[in-house]
Amino acid sequence: MQKGWNRVIPYLLILPNVLLFAVFVLVPILWIFYLSLTDYSMLSAPVWTGLANYSRLLHDSIFHRAVANTAWYWIGTVVPGMAIGLVLANLLSMKLRGLASFRALIYLPGVISSVAVAMTWLWMLDPAQGPVNPLLEFFGIEGRNWLGDPATSLETVIVIGVWTGIGYAMIVFLAGIQSIPESLYEAASLDGASGFRKLWHITVPLLKPMTLFLFITATIRSFQVFDLVYVLTGGGPANSSTTIVTQIIGASFQEYRMGYAAAMAVFLLAATLVVTLIQYGIGSRNQAAE
């Protein structure tokens, strides 16, 4: 009987977490899958339509624009943010007085509410009263309506997204750098290695687990970007900065097309899962090869 209880007790201990996962994660996902196959407006019962919503996605030019913008936001924020974070982490890993204050300042945008960050940049980029355009004009660069121009709205949001994510990447890389044995750098110095060669041949290879973690988490965040876009541009002008999540919110809570919004959500889930699995597979294969 004691052996039987020893087998049952572990399952009893994890049962609360399993129930919470089932109620708050698994059931909502299954419900979203079901709604994506229906015509549902919250004002009446769902009507089964099969794959009609997915067929509509294939012909929705605005959704295609949202997918392209989300992809560009992913490309423009993930790799540059990680690269700048790695450089800053390497610089701030030196044992110099006062570096803790610089680390806190760089990390600060990552802990401030994204809405507050967006409102601050909204004021700074204001073409009439913001300080950015006068500063650029001082250096001979013509100011413009950065968020109100379709040619620059998405790029401006991307720059702000990079700025908000640098601090988190820096902290993760900094923790990894501080765990690397100092003896490796001392041996490289004795062999005459330069600072760049130490970074490329010692720091970067030993930071692969942190790099994989940051790549996956940053990818998920970039695919789900909404608050910055909603506050800064609202997806405009002329859908030039709209994203998949912006389209989901608009279709569900503004147009009450819950079934269509659910289909977009399923597409976003599938795209995130596929990209994450590819990244995880590449990272696992590289670690196994080593």
CORTAKA-V889297 format. One record per pair of residues at least 24 apart in sequence whose ideal C-beta (glycine too) atoms are under 8 Angstrom apart, sorted by the first residue. I is the first residue (numbers start at 1). J is the second residue. Records with the same first field share a line. If there is no record, write none. Layout:
BEGIN
I: J + J
END
This chain:
BEGIN
29: 269
32: 262 + 265 + 266 + 269
33: 262 + 266
35: 258 + 259 + 262
36: 259 + 262 + 263 + 265 + 266
37: 259
38: 259
39: 259
40: 258 + 259 + 262
41: 256 + 257 + 258 + 259
42: 256 + 258
43: 256
46: 259
49: 259
53: 259 + 260 + 262 + 263
54: 263 + 267
56: 260 + 263
57: 263 + 264 + 267
62: 239 + 242 + 247
63: 244 + 247 + 264
65: 239 + 242
66: 239 + 242 + 243 + 244 + 246 + 247
67: 244
69: 154 + 240 + 241 + 242 + 243
70: 222 + 223 + 225 + 243 + 244
72: 154 + 158
73: 154 + 157 + 158 + 161 + 222 + 225 + 243
74: 219 + 222 + 223
76: 155 + 158 + 161 + 162
77: 158 + 161 + 162 + 165 + 218 + 222
78: 215 + 218 + 219 + 222
80: 162
81: 161 + 162 + 165 + 166 + 169 + 218
82: 169 + 211 + 214 + 215 + 218
84: 162 + 166 + 169
85: 165 + 166 + 167 + 168 + 169 + 170 + 172 + 173 + 214
86: 169 + 170 + 173 + 204 + 207
88: 166 + 170
89: 169 + 170 + 171 + 173 + 174 + 176 + 177
90: 173 + 177 + 199 + 203
92: 170 + 174
93: 174 + 177 + 178
103: 170 + 171 + 174
106: 166 + 167 + 170
107: 167 + 168 + 170 + 171
108: 167
109: 163 + 164 + 166 + 167
110: 164 + 165 + 166 + 167 + 168 + 171
111: 167
114: 164 + 227 + 228
115: 227 + 231
117: 160 + 164 + 228
118: 160 + 227 + 228 + 231 + 232
119: 231
121: 160 + 232
122: 147 + 231 + 232
125: 156
147: 232 + 233
148: 237
149: 237
150: 237 + 238 + 240
151: 240
153: 233 + 236 + 237 + 240 + 241
154: 240 + 241
156: 232
157: 228 + 229 + 232 + 233 + 241
160: 228 + 232
161: 222 + 225 + 228
164: 228
165: 218 + 221
168: 214
169: 214 + 218
172: 210 + 213 + 214
173: 207 + 210 + 214
175: 210
176: 206 + 207 + 209 + 210
177: 203 + 207
180: 206
205: 290
208: 283 + 286 + 287
209: 287
211: 283
212: 279 + 280 + 283
215: 279 + 283
216: 276 + 279 + 280
219: 272 + 275 + 276 + 279
220: 272 + 276
223: 268 + 271 + 272 + 275
224: 268 + 272
244: 268
END
